Amino acid sequence: MQQVHEAAEYDRWFREQVQQALDEADSPNAEWLTTDEMKESMERWLTEHYGPKPENSR
């Protein structure tokens, strides 16, 4: 019975997260990035948190 309650709680949480993401995407204040902008942002974040990319990586 506990698994049923946990599954229902997870389902509720998941649906809330999806709705929040949809609401944010529909907002007139949403900021949209190009693929290149996102890649650059992620590269910066990864470098800040994990250091420079190893030289033999692609």
C-alpha positions in Angstrom: 0.0 0.0 0.0 2.9 2.4 0.7 4.2 1.9 -2.8 0.8 3.1 -4.2 1.0 6.2 -2.0 4.6 6.9 -3.0 3.7 6.4 -6.7 0.8 8.8 -6.4 2.9 11.4 -4.6 5.6 11.1 -7.3 3.0 11.4 -10.1 1.6 14.5 -8.4 5.1 16.0 -8.1 6.0 15.2 -11.6 2.8 16.7 -13.1 3.5 19.9 -11.1 7.0 20.1 -12.5 5.8 19.6 -16.0 3.1 22.3 -15.6 5.6 24.7 -14.1 7.9 24.2 -17.1 5.1 24.7 -19.5 4.0 27.9 -17.7 7.6 29.2 -17.8 7.9 28.4 -21.5 4.6 30.2 -22.2 5.6 33.3 -20.2 6.2 36.5 -22.3 9.4 36.9 -20.2 10.8 33.5 -21.3 14.3 33.7 -22.6 15.0 31.4 -25.6 18.5 30.4 -26.5 19.9 29.1 -29.7 21.6 25.7 -29.7 25.0 27.4 -30.0 24.2 29.7 -27.1 23.2 26.8 -24.9 26.3 24.8 -25.8 28.5 27.8 -24.9 26.7 28.3 -21.6 27.1 24.6 -20.7 30.7 24.6 -21.6 31.3 27.6 -19.3 29.4 26.0 -16.5 31.2 22.7 -16.8 34.6 24.5 -16.9 33.7 26.5 -13.8 32.5 23.4 -11.9 34.9 20.7 -13.2 37.8 22.5 -14.8 38.9 22.5 -18.4 38.0 19.8 -20.8 40.7 17.1 -21.2 42.7 17.6 -24.4 41.9 14.1 -25.8 38.1 14.7 -25.6 36.1 15.5 -28.6 
